[in-house]
Every structure is written in C-alpha cells, then in structure tokens.
Amino acid sequence: MSENSVTNLTTDVEIKGTIKFEKVMNIDGKFEGELIANQGELIVGKTGAVKANVKVKNATIEGRLDGNIEAAEKVELKQNAQLIGDLQAKTLVIEEGVVFVGQCNVNPDGTKLEKQNTERQNIKVIKNIQ
C-alpha cells in the first residue's frame, strides 16, 4: 500500500463525528462516532482509542475499539488489542493476549449460507411433522 492511499489520525488527534473513506484509515489518536468504508480498511494502531460502530471491508485492531464491527471480509485482532462490542466478518484472526468482550458471527461463505441453512432447517421440521 502506498503512503498516498493511507489517511492517518495521529496520536495528537481527537475527532467526533462520522468519517466515510474509501481506502485505508489508520487511527493512532482518539475517535468517537461512526466509521464507514464499504471497500476500505480500518487500522486502529496501538495507541488508538475508538468509540464507534464500524462498517468496513477489512479491519486490523491493535489498540482499543468500543463498538460493533461489521466487516465484509476480514478482521484481525492483534496482540494486546481490546474489542468491546460485537463482531461480524467472513474471516477472523485473533492473536494471543487479545481482550474481546461481545458476540461474534464469523461466516466464510457470507450471510447467504445462513439463509440457506434456515430454509433447510424449516424444511426438515416440516418433513418431521408429516
């Protein structure tokens, strides 16, 4: 990834609000609000403290995130990361030393599989009744 495609919020930055981005957002400071990047990647650095609901393609957490993460692809929780909130992704990587308090829904095939399984379960129940 080139430096030009990364937006950095350094350790001396504090922002509240909604941020929409398309490429890579690296947060080493403090952010509170909402982060949206359907095709982008969020990186919360070791000094980063984020209180937000997050909707991204990929997320890498090294610092602290209080809020829910919805990732279209992958979430990585690096050593000493703290995630307080729910997580939904196709792929999840958790390193040793992570604190994760919340519910987790990891489905490599996406939400379509859940709907198919629900339909199959309903069909099985109907067959068992007959």
Rosetta blueprint (number, residue, H / E / L):
1 M L
2 S L
3 E H
4 N H
5 S H
6 V E
7 T E
8 N E
9 L E
10 T L
11 T L
12 D L
13 V L
14 E E
15 I E
16 K E
17 G E
18 T E
19 I E
20 K E
21 F L
22 E L
23 K L
24 V E
25 M E
26 N E
27 I E
28 D L
29 G L
30 K E
31 F E
32 E E
33 G E
34 E E
35 L E
36 I E
37 A E
38 N E
39 Q E
40 G E
41 E E
42 L E
43 I E
44 V E
45 G L
46 K L
47 T L
48 G L
49 A E
50 V E
51 K E
52 A E
53 N E
54 V E
55 K E
56 V E
57 K E
58 N E
59 A E
60 T E
61 I E
62 E L
63 G L
64 R E
65 L E
66 D E
67 G L
68 N L
69 I E
70 E E
71 A E
72 A E
73 E E
74 K E
75 V E
76 E E
77 L E
78 K L
79 Q L
80 N L
81 A L
82 Q E
83 L E
84 I E
85 G L
86 D L
87 L E
88 Q E
89 A E
90 K L
91 T E
92 L E
93 V E
94 I E
95 E L
96 E L
97 G L
98 V L
99 V E
100 F E
101 V E
102 G L
103 Q L
104 C E
105 N E
106 V E
107 N L
108 P L
109 D L
110 G L
111 T H
112 K H
113 L H
114 E H
115 K H
116 Q H
117 N H
118 T H
119 E H
120 R H
121 Q H
122 N H
123 I H
124 K H
125 V H
126 I H
127 K H
128 N H
129 I H
130 Q L
